[in-house]
Amino acid sequence: MQSTSCTVAPLSAGLRPDPPASQGTLPRRGGRESGALRRTLCALTALLIGLAPLHAQEARRGPDRPPVESREGRKLPADSVTQQSITLPDGKRLDFTATAGSLPLVDEAGKLQAEIAYIAYTRPGENGQERPVTFAINGGPGAASAYLNIGAIGPWRLPADGPSISPSQGVALVPNDGTWLDVTDLVFIDPVGTGYSRAADGDGKSYWNVESDSSVLAAAIARYLRTNDRMASPKFYVGESYGGFRGPLIAAKLQEDVGVGLSGMVLLSPVLDFAWLQQPRANPLGHVLRLPSFAAAALERSGRTPTPELMRDAEGYATGPYLADLLKGPNDAQAVARLTERVAALTGLDPALVRQQAGRVSTGSVQREADRTSGRVASAYDTAVTGWDPDPTAPHSGFDDPLLTALQAPLTSAMIDLYAKRLNWRVPNLRYELLNGAVNRSWGWNSGRSAPEALGQLRGVLALDGNMRVLVAHGYTDLVTPYFASKLLIDQIPAYGQPPRLTLAVYPGGHMFYSRADSRAAFKRDAAALFSAAVKAREAGEGRASR
């Protein structure tokens, strides 16, 4: 592809949880992109290609001369490399190298385009073997990778379990008993506009769309692999929420545009197809997908832990009699009577409320009514986490989410403290963006009249690479990205061989189920099994190729 002529095939993706009113007026899929978008995509294609001249320049320096990189235009400080150690609760000690810094992305002329902040935790390989390396990216759009880093899989963890979260809680980190660092090296990447990542010109809007975002993140991953001599390592991806949506898109970009193959992906609380979740109230599908999560929330309120066996009844009802009665419409009195009886029993909600909503219970109702007598509201991200209703006597109440919003202050403070004190990487002149609302509000979805989805790319990368493994992980009590949507979508995808290489795991907890110790441990076991299976498949393929 030449820099003077750029042709880009549009990906199918992208619609925010609240799609813009103008969605229906966007160009049809396959139509000509706008001039601004085409220029952005051309520039990003140049980013992917333009890194090659840098690599060639480094190669010409010779093996005895370390690469010297210009700091012109750079706003972020030089990388900081420190030696760290943690001791896990079982007494196991992990020694590792921590690198906090940034990946400069340039165009073909060598001009700086963006600085992508990252934190890498690495350990030496054993017996001359290359350790796997996993790239971790969160969602939003507009979220930094802190949730995965100090919440889920990094070497340290910010304790954030329990029935409520306080914004003023302490920010001291503890060794993470669920870290993946003993299994894989970890590289946490912040997209432009999140964390400390910035566009060179200060305006990141050209990066805030599905196409640009996946291209830039693929370029950042390729840059890290090349400059750290990790091309031969088994490579994995873990993405949370919209980061899970990003995963198949990035994998396709890496395969087709960059020449890098991932061995596996972990998609954590993802939306695979926004069309399934962005349903108007009159469409029964949205109610079907959320009912099992409402039922799981009721199980937890009654003191029972959701399991596949306990959820089987709610799942079967949702896709059977529930769907059938929803299709009859709210004017069918007998259908509404049946819905009222069964939905009230499954959700633990007042039958009068269920009847009032004709069995089509809203997420907001579950959040507010589950503990209304105590004046508390539940988080949509995990119904087990609650906070006070600011106006409990009002017929309708607006309230901040007791989990997502409450966690923002301690998580932000903990990340700034981690960077400055433990990793010795200080960025005094830039704000750390944990959740950047400007990114989310400005996001471009590039999807035309079709709802955005990543399922097509997921099918493609699995079909193309017979060794790739994918784990989709959810929490039972997540009302934002309900697990049942992914379950039904995965059921529509071929196995692509035996055993199936695309699997679903559901754990007690919500969107961030890893805050619970048992779920965090189970998640690590399942991820470790995926790493092991993917690496063995890779080695077996290399063995066949050498014979």
C-alpha positions as CSV (number, residue, x, y, z in Angstrom):
1,M,0.0,0.0,0.0
2,Q,1.5,3.3,-1.0
3,S,1.4,6.4,1.1
4,T,0.0,8.4,-1.9
5,S,-3.0,6.1,-2.4
6,C,-4.9,4.5,0.5
7,T,-7.7,1.9,0.2
8,V,-9.1,0.6,3.4
9,A,-11.8,-2.1,3.8
10,P,-14.2,-0.9,6.5
11,L,-14.5,-3.2,9.6
12,S,-17.9,-3.9,11.0
13,A,-17.9,-2.5,14.5
14,G,-18.7,0.1,17.0
15,L,-21.8,1.5,18.7
16,R,-21.7,2.9,22.2
17,P,-24.1,1.6,24.9
18,D,-26.3,4.6,24.2
19,P,-26.2,4.9,20.3
20,P,-26.4,8.5,18.9
21,A,-29.7,9.6,17.6
22,S,-28.2,10.1,14.1
23,Q,-27.2,6.5,13.8
24,G,-29.7,5.8,11.2
25,T,-28.4,8.6,8.9
26,L,-24.9,7.3,8.6
27,P,-23.8,5.9,5.2
28,R,-24.6,2.4,4.3
29,R,-22.0,-0.3,5.0
30,G,-19.6,-0.5,2.1
31,G,-20.2,3.1,1.1
32,R,-17.4,5.6,0.7
33,E,-15.9,6.8,4.0
34,S,-15.8,10.5,4.7
35,G,-12.7,12.4,3.5
36,A,-11.6,13.0,7.2
37,L,-12.0,9.3,8.0
38,R,-10.1,8.2,5.0
39,R,-7.3,10.6,5.8
40,T,-7.2,9.3,9.3
41,L,-7.1,5.7,8.1
42,C,-4.4,6.5,5.6
43,A,-2.3,8.1,8.4
44,L,-2.8,5.1,10.6
45,T,-1.9,2.7,7.8
46,A,1.3,4.8,7.5
47,L,1.8,4.3,11.2
48,L,1.8,0.5,10.7
49,I,4.0,0.7,7.7
50,G,6.1,3.6,8.9
51,L,7.5,1.7,11.9
52,A,9.5,-0.4,9.4
53,P,11.9,2.3,8.5
54,L,12.7,2.8,12.2
55,H,13.4,-0.9,12.5
56,A,15.7,-0.8,9.5
57,Q,17.6,2.2,10.9
58,E,18.1,0.3,14.2
59,A,19.3,-2.7,12.3
60,R,21.9,-0.7,10.5
61,R,23.4,0.5,13.8
62,G,24.7,-3.0,14.3
63,P,24.3,-5.4,17.2
64,D,27.0,-3.6,19.3
65,R,25.3,-0.3,19.2
66,P,22.0,0.2,21.2
67,P,19.3,2.1,19.5
68,V,19.1,5.8,20.1
69,E,15.6,7.3,19.8
70,S,14.9,11.0,19.3
71,R,12.9,12.6,22.2
72,E,11.8,15.4,20.0
73,G,8.2,16.3,20.6
74,R,7.9,13.8,23.4
75,K,5.8,14.8,26.4
76,L,6.2,11.7,28.5
77,P,9.4,11.0,30.4
78,A,11.9,8.4,29.5
79,D,11.1,4.8,30.4
80,S,11.8,3.7,33.9
81,V,13.0,0.2,34.6
82,T,13.0,-1.2,38.1
83,Q,13.4,-4.6,39.8
84,Q,10.5,-5.7,41.8
85,S,9.4,-8.7,43.9
86,I,6.2,-9.9,45.6
87,T,5.5,-12.8,47.9
88,L,2.1,-14.4,47.4
89,P,-0.1,-15.7,50.2
90,D,1.1,-19.3,49.5
91,G,4.7,-18.2,50.1
92,K,5.7,-18.2,46.5
93,R,8.1,-15.4,45.6
94,L,8.0,-13.7,42.2
95,D,10.9,-11.6,41.1
96,F,10.3,-9.5,38.0
97,T,11.3,-6.5,36.0
98,A,8.8,-3.6,35.8
99,T,9.0,-1.1,32.9
100,A,6.8,2.1,32.9
101,G,7.1,4.2,29.8
102,S,5.7,4.9,26.4
103,L,5.7,3.6,22.9
104,P,6.2,6.4,20.3
105,L,4.3,5.9,17.1
106,V,5.5,7.8,14.0
107,D,4.5,8.2,10.4
108,E,6.6,7.3,7.4
109,A,8.5,10.6,7.6
110,G,9.4,9.8,11.2
111,K,7.1,12.5,12.7
112,L,5.7,11.7,16.1
113,Q,2.0,11.0,16.0
114,A,1.2,9.6,19.5
115,E,2.7,8.4,22.7
116,I,1.2,5.2,24.0
117,A,1.8,4.8,27.8
118,Y,2.3,1.2,29.0
119,I,3.5,-0.8,32.0
120,A,5.3,-4.1,31.4
121,Y,6.0,-6.8,33.9
122,T,8.5,-9.4,32.7
123,R,10.4,-12.4,34.0
124,P,13.3,-14.4,32.5
125,G,12.5,-17.5,30.5
126,E,13.5,-21.0,31.8
127,N,15.6,-23.5,29.9
128,G,16.0,-21.2,26.9
129,Q,12.2,-21.1,26.3
130,E,10.5,-17.9,25.3
131,R,7.9,-16.8,27.9
132,P,4.4,-15.9,26.6
133,V,3.6,-12.2,26.5
134,T,0.1,-10.9,27.0
135,F,-1.2,-7.5,26.1
136,A,-3.9,-6.2,28.3
137,I,-6.4,-3.4,27.3
138,N,-9.5,-2.1,29.0
139,G,-12.6,-0.7,27.4
140,G,-15.0,2.3,27.7
141,P,-14.2,3.5,25.1
142,G,-12.1,5.8,27.3
143,A,-10.9,3.5,30.1
144,A,-7.3,3.0,31.0
145,S,-5.9,-0.4,31.7
146,A,-5.8,0.1,35.5
147,Y,-8.8,-2.2,36.0
148,L,-6.9,-5.2,34.6
149,N,-3.6,-4.1,36.0
150,I,-4.3,-3.5,39.7
151,G,-7.7,-5.1,39.8
152,A,-7.4,-8.4,38.0
153,I,-4.1,-9.9,36.7
154,G,-1.1,-7.6,37.6
155,P,1.3,-8.4,40.4
156,W,-0.4,-5.9,42.8
157,R,-4.1,-5.5,43.6
158,L,-6.2,-2.7,45.1
159,P,-8.6,-4.5,47.5
160,A,-12.1,-3.6,46.2
161,D,-14.3,-6.4,47.3
162,G,-17.2,-6.3,49.8
163,P,-20.8,-5.1,49.6
164,S,-19.9,-1.4,49.1
165,I,-17.1,0.8,47.8
166,S,-15.9,4.0,49.4
167,P,-14.3,6.7,47.2
168,S,-12.2,7.7,50.2
169,Q,-10.8,4.2,50.9
170,G,-7.1,3.6,51.2
171,V,-5.1,3.1,48.1
172,A,-2.3,0.8,49.4
173,L,-1.8,-2.2,47.0
174,V,-1.3,-5.8,48.1
175,P,0.3,-8.7,46.3
176,N,-2.2,-10.1,43.9
177,D,-3.0,-13.8,44.6
178,G,-4.6,-14.0,41.2
179,T,-1.7,-12.5,39.1
180,W,-0.9,-14.1,35.8
181,L,2.7,-13.1,36.0
182,D,3.9,-16.6,36.9
183,V,2.3,-17.8,33.7
184,T,3.0,-15.0,31.2
185,D,4.7,-11.6,30.9
186,L,2.2,-8.8,31.0
187,V,2.0,-5.5,29.1
188,F,-0.8,-3.1,30.0
189,I,-1.5,-0.6,27.2
190,D,-3.6,2.6,27.5
191,P,-5.2,3.8,24.3
192,V,-4.9,7.5,23.2
193,G,-6.8,9.7,25.6
194,T,-6.6,7.3,28.6
195,G,-4.1,7.0,31.3
196,Y,-1.1,9.1,30.2
197,S,-1.4,8.3,26.5
198,R,-1.6,11.3,24.3
199,A,-1.7,12.4,20.7
200,A,1.3,14.4,19.8
201,D,-0.7,17.4,18.6
202,G,-2.9,17.3,21.7
203,D,-6.0,16.5,19.8
204,G,-6.9,12.8,20.1
205,K,-10.2,12.9,18.2
206,S,-8.8,11.3,15.1
207,Y,-7.9,8.3,17.1
208,W,-11.3,7.9,18.8
209,N,-13.1,5.6,16.4
210,V,-13.3,1.9,15.9
211,E,-10.9,1.8,12.8
212,S,-8.3,4.2,14.1
213,D,-8.3,2.7,17.6
214,S,-7.7,-0.9,16.5
215,S,-5.0,0.2,14.0
216,V,-3.1,2.2,16.6
217,L,-3.3,-0.5,19.2
218,A,-2.1,-3.1,16.8
219,A,0.8,-0.8,15.9
220,A,1.6,-0.3,19.5
221,I,1.7,-4.1,20.1
222,A,3.9,-4.6,17.1
223,R,6.2,-1.8,18.3
224,Y,6.6,-3.4,21.7
225,L,7.3,-6.8,20.2
226,R,9.9,-5.6,17.8
227,T,11.8,-3.2,20.1
228,N,11.9,-5.8,22.9
229,D,12.8,-8.8,20.6
230,R,9.6,-10.6,21.5
231,M,8.5,-11.7,18.0
232,A,9.3,-15.3,18.7
233,S,7.3,-15.4,22.0
234,P,3.8,-16.9,22.2
235,K,1.5,-13.8,22.1
236,F,-1.8,-13.4,23.8
237,Y,-4.4,-10.6,24.3
238,V,-6.8,-9.9,27.2
239,G,-9.4,-7.2,26.9
240,E,-12.2,-6.2,29.3
241,S,-15.6,-4.8,28.3
242,Y,-15.1,-2.7,25.2
243,G,-11.5,-4.1,25.3
244,G,-13.1,-7.5,24.7
245,F,-14.9,-6.0,21.7
246,R,-11.5,-4.7,20.5
247,G,-9.8,-8.1,20.8
248,P,-11.0,-9.8,17.5
249,L,-10.5,-6.5,15.6
250,I,-6.9,-6.1,16.9
251,A,-6.2,-9.8,16.2
252,A,-7.4,-9.4,12.6
253,K,-5.2,-6.3,12.2
254,L,-2.2,-8.1,13.5
255,Q,-2.7,-11.1,11.3
256,E,-3.5,-9.3,8.1
257,D,-1.8,-5.9,8.3
258,V,1.2,-6.3,10.6
259,G,2.2,-9.9,10.2
260,V,1.8,-11.0,13.8
261,G,-0.3,-14.0,15.0
262,L,-1.9,-14.2,18.4
263,S,-1.9,-17.6,20.1
264,G,-4.9,-16.8,22.1
265,M,-7.3,-14.2,23.5
266,V,-9.2,-13.8,26.8
267,L,-12.3,-11.6,26.3
268,L,-13.5,-10.4,29.7
269,S,-17.2,-9.2,30.1
270,P,-17.3,-8.3,26.3
271,V,-20.0,-7.1,24.0
272,L,-19.6,-9.3,20.9
273,D,-22.6,-7.8,19.0
274,F,-24.1,-4.5,20.1
275,A,-27.3,-5.3,18.1
276,W,-28.2,-7.9,20.7
277,L,-27.9,-5.4,23.6
278,Q,-29.2,-2.2,22.0
279,Q,-32.8,-3.4,21.7
280,P,-35.8,-1.1,22.0
281,R,-38.2,-2.1,24.8
282,A,-40.6,-3.6,22.3
283,N,-38.1,-6.2,21.2
284,P,-38.2,-9.3,23.4
285,L,-34.5,-10.2,22.8
286,G,-33.1,-7.7,25.3
287,H,-35.4,-9.0,28.1
288,V,-34.4,-12.6,27.3
289,L,-30.7,-11.8,27.5
290,R,-31.0,-10.1,30.9
291,L,-33.4,-12.3,32.7
292,P,-30.8,-14.9,33.8
293,S,-28.6,-12.2,35.3
294,F,-31.7,-10.8,37.2
295,A,-32.3,-14.4,38.5
296,A,-28.6,-14.7,39.5
297,A,-28.9,-11.5,41.5
298,A,-31.9,-12.9,43.3
299,L,-30.0,-16.1,44.1
300,E,-27.2,-14.0,45.7
301,R,-29.7,-12.0,47.7
302,S,-31.1,-15.2,49.1
303,G,-27.6,-16.4,50.2
304,R,-27.0,-18.8,47.3
305,T,-24.1,-18.7,44.9
306,P,-25.1,-19.0,41.2
307,T,-23.8,-22.1,39.4
308,P,-24.5,-23.6,36.0
309,E,-26.9,-26.0,37.6
310,L,-28.9,-23.4,39.5
311,M,-29.0,-21.1,36.4
312,R,-30.3,-23.9,34.1
313,D,-33.9,-23.3,35.0
314,A,-33.8,-19.5,34.4
315,E,-31.9,-19.9,31.1
316,G,-34.3,-22.6,29.8
317,Y,-37.3,-20.4,30.7
318,A,-35.8,-17.3,29.1
319,T,-35.4,-18.9,25.7
320,G,-38.6,-21.0,25.9
321,P,-41.9,-20.0,27.6
322,Y,-40.6,-16.5,28.5
323,L,-39.8,-15.6,24.9
324,A,-43.0,-17.2,23.7
325,D,-45.2,-15.1,26.1
326,L,-43.2,-11.9,25.3
327,L,-44.0,-12.4,21.6
328,K,-47.7,-12.5,22.5
329,G,-47.5,-8.9,23.5
330,P,-48.6,-7.0,26.7
331,N,-52.3,-7.0,25.6
332,D,-52.5,-10.8,26.2
333,A,-53.7,-11.0,29.8
334,Q,-53.0,-14.7,30.2
335,A,-49.5,-14.3,28.9
336,V,-48.9,-11.3,31.3
337,A,-50.3,-13.4,34.2
338,R,-47.9,-16.2,33.4
339,L,-45.0,-13.8,33.0
340,T,-45.8,-12.1,36.3
341,E,-45.8,-15.3,38.3
342,R,-42.6,-16.8,36.9
343,V,-40.5,-13.6,36.6
344,A,-41.4,-12.5,40.1
345,A,-40.4,-15.9,41.4
346,L,-37.1,-15.8,39.5
347,T,-36.1,-12.2,40.3
348,G,-37.5,-11.9,43.8
349,L,-39.3,-8.7,42.8
350,D,-42.8,-7.6,43.9
351,P,-45.3,-9.3,41.6
352,A,-47.2,-6.0,41.4
353,L,-44.1,-4.3,39.9
354,V,-43.6,-7.2,37.5
355,R,-47.2,-7.1,36.4
356,Q,-47.0,-3.3,36.0
357,Q,-44.1,-3.8,33.5
358,A,-45.9,-6.8,31.8
359,G,-43.0,-9.1,32.7
360,R,-40.5,-6.9,30.9
361,V,-38.5,-5.8,33.9
362,S,-36.0,-3.0,33.4
363,T,-32.4,-3.0,34.6
364,G,-33.1,0.2,36.6
365,S,-36.0,-1.5,38.4
366,V,-33.8,-4.3,39.5
367,Q,-31.1,-1.9,40.7
368,R,-33.6,0.2,42.7
369,E,-36.3,-2.2,43.9
370,A,-34.1,-5.1,45.0
371,D,-33.4,-3.4,48.3
372,R,-35.8,-0.5,48.3
373,T,-36.9,-1.1,51.9
374,S,-33.4,-0.3,53.1
375,G,-33.1,2.7,50.8
376,R,-30.2,1.2,48.9
377,V,-29.5,0.8,45.2
378,A,-27.5,-1.9,43.4
379,S,-24.7,-1.5,40.9
380,A,-25.5,-2.4,37.3
381,Y,-22.0,-3.8,37.1
382,D,-22.5,-6.1,40.1
383,T,-25.8,-6.3,41.9
384,A,-24.1,-7.5,45.1
385,V,-22.5,-4.0,45.5
386,T,-24.9,-1.4,46.8
387,G,-25.0,2.2,47.9
388,W,-27.5,4.6,49.4
389,D,-30.3,5.9,47.2
390,P,-29.8,9.7,47.3
391,D,-33.6,10.3,47.1
392,P,-35.4,7.1,48.2
393,T,-38.9,8.6,48.3
394,A,-38.8,9.9,44.8
395,P,-40.8,7.9,42.2
396,H,-37.7,8.0,39.9
397,S,-34.2,8.4,41.2
398,G,-30.9,9.3,39.5
399,F,-27.8,7.9,41.2
400,D,-24.2,7.3,40.5
401,D,-23.2,3.7,40.1
402,P,-22.2,2.3,43.5
403,L,-19.3,0.3,41.9
404,L,-18.1,2.0,38.8
405,T,-18.3,5.6,40.0
406,A,-17.3,4.9,43.6
407,L,-14.2,3.0,42.4
408,Q,-12.9,5.8,40.2
409,A,-11.2,7.9,43.0
410,P,-9.3,5.1,44.7
411,L,-8.3,3.4,41.5
412,T,-7.0,6.7,40.0
413,S,-5.1,7.6,43.2
414,A,-3.6,4.1,43.4
415,M,-2.4,4.2,39.8
416,I,-0.7,7.6,40.2
417,D,0.9,6.4,43.4
418,L,2.1,3.2,41.7
419,Y,3.6,5.1,38.8
420,A,5.4,7.6,41.0
421,K,6.6,5.7,44.1
422,R,7.0,2.1,43.0
423,L,7.8,2.3,39.3
424,N,9.6,5.7,39.5
425,W,7.9,7.1,36.5
426,R,6.5,10.6,37.3
427,V,4.3,12.6,34.9
428,P,3.7,15.8,36.8
429,N,2.3,17.9,33.9
430,L,-0.4,15.6,32.6
431,R,-3.6,14.4,34.2
432,Y,-4.1,10.6,34.6
433,E,-7.3,9.7,32.8
434,L,-8.9,6.6,34.3
435,L,-12.2,7.1,32.6
436,N,-12.2,9.8,30.0
437,G,-15.8,10.9,29.2
438,A,-14.6,13.1,26.3
439,V,-13.3,9.9,24.5
440,N,-16.6,8.1,25.1
441,R,-18.8,11.0,24.0
442,S,-16.7,11.6,20.8
443,W,-16.3,8.0,19.8
444,G,-16.9,7.2,16.1
445,W,-18.4,3.8,15.4
446,N,-17.8,3.5,11.6
447,S,-20.7,1.0,11.3
448,G,-23.1,2.7,8.9
449,R,-26.6,1.4,9.3
450,S,-25.6,-1.8,10.9
451,A,-25.0,-2.2,14.6
452,P,-21.3,-2.8,15.5
453,E,-20.2,-6.3,16.1
454,A,-16.9,-8.2,16.6
455,L,-18.3,-11.6,16.0
456,G,-17.4,-11.6,12.3
457,Q,-13.7,-10.9,13.1
458,L,-13.8,-13.5,15.8
459,R,-15.0,-16.1,13.4
460,G,-12.4,-15.0,10.9
461,V,-9.3,-15.2,13.2
462,L,-10.4,-18.6,14.6
463,A,-11.0,-20.0,11.2
464,L,-7.7,-18.8,9.8
465,D,-5.6,-20.0,12.7
466,G,-6.3,-23.6,13.8
467,N,-4.1,-23.2,16.9
468,M,-5.7,-20.1,18.4
469,R,-7.7,-20.4,21.6
470,V,-10.3,-17.9,22.9
471,L,-11.9,-17.7,26.4
472,V,-14.9,-15.5,26.9
473,A,-15.4,-14.8,30.6
474,H,-18.4,-13.2,32.4
475,G,-19.9,-12.6,35.8
476,Y,-23.4,-13.9,36.6
477,T,-24.6,-10.6,38.2
478,D,-23.4,-8.2,35.5
479,L,-26.4,-6.3,34.1
480,V,-24.3,-4.2,31.7
481,T,-22.9,-7.0,29.5
482,P,-25.0,-10.0,30.5
483,Y,-23.4,-13.4,30.2
484,F,-26.4,-14.9,28.5
485,A,-25.8,-12.8,25.3
486,S,-22.4,-14.2,24.9
487,K,-23.6,-17.7,25.6
488,L,-26.2,-17.6,22.9
489,L,-23.9,-16.0,20.4
490,I,-21.1,-18.5,21.0
491,D,-23.6,-21.3,20.4
492,Q,-24.0,-20.0,16.9
493,I,-20.3,-20.3,16.1
494,P,-18.8,-23.5,14.6
495,A,-16.5,-25.6,16.8
496,Y,-13.6,-25.2,14.3
497,G,-12.2,-28.6,15.4
498,Q,-12.2,-30.7,18.5
499,P,-12.1,-29.8,21.3
500,P,-13.8,-26.5,20.7
501,R,-11.3,-23.6,20.7
502,L,-13.9,-21.0,21.8
503,T,-15.2,-21.5,25.3
504,L,-17.3,-19.6,27.8
505,A,-16.7,-19.4,31.6
506,V,-19.1,-17.6,34.0
507,Y,-18.2,-16.8,37.6
508,P,-19.9,-15.5,40.6
509,G,-19.7,-11.7,40.5
510,G,-20.4,-9.0,38.0
511,H,-18.6,-7.1,35.3
512,M,-15.4,-7.1,37.4
513,F,-15.9,-10.5,38.9
514,Y,-12.2,-10.7,39.7
515,S,-12.7,-8.6,42.8
516,R,-14.0,-11.8,44.4
517,A,-11.2,-14.1,45.6
518,D,-12.8,-17.4,44.5
519,S,-13.7,-16.0,41.1
520,R,-10.3,-14.5,40.7
521,A,-8.7,-17.9,41.4
522,A,-11.0,-19.7,39.0
523,F,-10.4,-17.2,36.3
524,K,-6.7,-17.6,36.6
525,R,-7.0,-21.4,36.4
526,D,-9.1,-21.2,33.2
527,A,-6.7,-18.6,31.7
528,A,-3.7,-20.7,32.5
529,A,-5.3,-23.7,30.9
530,L,-5.9,-21.6,27.7
531,F,-2.2,-20.5,27.7
532,S,-1.0,-24.1,28.1
533,A,-3.3,-25.5,25.4
534,A,-2.4,-22.7,22.9
535,V,1.4,-23.0,23.5
536,K,1.2,-26.8,23.1
537,A,-0.7,-26.4,19.9
538,R,1.9,-24.0,18.7
539,E,4.8,-26.3,19.6
540,A,3.1,-29.2,18.0
541,G,2.7,-27.2,14.8
542,E,6.3,-26.2,14.9
543,G,7.3,-29.9,15.3
544,R,5.2,-30.9,12.3
545,A,6.8,-28.2,10.2
546,S,10.3,-29.3,11.1
547,R,9.8,-32.9,10.0
